[in-house]
């Protein structure tokens, strides 16, 4: 069969060229004329396809090792197979013993590269091309250098796509950000790029920017190949499901501050310093409890509008879904050095907690889901009046505020407009939490006999 002959010839050349790895030259172009993806990956017998993939990955990983690339396996399908629960299931199913995990049935395998541990080396990319790989390098602006004063135009590599006979190896670059987390950019193709270079719809990374906690890696053997993996695969897979990251809108923020210059007084500077510390403590405390939160109300407005905390707000606002409530939240914040200022409502209705740290208040609003909307409650302590703030359903994305990794509603504009209306971009210093929000409605009163339990002020 022509397919079989081409396949074996290709695999022979692919294996033989590994012996010459330290000295890659254009003599080692191992392309097979007339061979395409359908011939190598579709028409050949299954064992040849497995051997092809193993040799291709072995070649790529050997090349990466030679150039000391800090790579780890980040392919979601492969990692899912490697996770403990799936592994137990998988062992009970018939599979090819040569390639249990890396042969996922998809024409792409994903790796991640710790960009901060690798000095960009065009020699690696050249060597890959000399060994038959076609390369598509995607770059984007470096968000770590963006600020309100200087918007850097410096571009950094975000993704490498290596293609060989219809199979793609995707390398996503992870950069450390000031909030002590890892970030990758989105895949964005220029008009002059080959829109069919790779199966972009199948890529695990790049539909949007993403953020991850720093990872511990382990070196192991997978399908006969030495690869690094996340030590906690299940945690990494869970992070991937909720990794979408929204960058602060620096250009819009700069335009806003040209119209409304920020307060540069000593008092404003002192508040921002305290707010940053308080937000960091809140993030660390809730992370230990595994309680997700997002910045809400005026804190969210400040991030969205001016990439900063609003200096005259004098507090930090966060939201938590009531389904994530834990009874030990109060104790955890007290252990972190915060004092409880008030507790309003109950878990079943309009719960709200407020803590104090260094004269700055942390307000925690618990959100409820009911009849297609989300809402949080408010309570007036002196009268027992209840209020409800209604929002359209939203999802959560990662962001960065004051060098702290936080979540924000992905549908940020809708969320901000629900509170502040169409003129959210105009500062309002006089704000009444009972009447000013656009989404506030009265919600009855707490029974006076329950005030002692439901309205606690310290």
Buried (B, 14 or more C-beta within 10 A) or exposed (E): EEBEEBBBEBBEBBBEBBEEBEEBEEEBEBBBEEBEBEBBBEBBEEEBBBBBBBBBBBBBBBBBEBBEBBBBBBBBBBBBBBBEEBBEEBEEEEEEEBBBBBBBEBBBBBBBBBBEEBEEEEEBBEBBBBBBBBEBEBBBBBBBEBEBEEEEEEEBBBBBBBBBBBBBBBBBBBBBBEBEBBBBBBBEEEEEEEEEBBEBEEBBBBEBBBBBBEBEBEEEEBBEBEBBBBEBBBBBBEBBEBBBBBBBBBEBBBBBBEEEEBBEEEEBEBBBEBBBBBBBBBBEBBEEBEBBBBBBBBBBBBBBBBBBBBBBBBBBBBBBBBEBBEEEBBEBBEEBEBEBBBBBBEEEBBBBBBBBBEEBBBBBBBBBEEEEEBBBBBBBEEEBBBBBBBBBEBEBBBBBBBEBBBBBBBBBEEBBBBBBBEEBBEBEEEEEBEEEBBBBEEBEEBEEEEBEEBBBEE
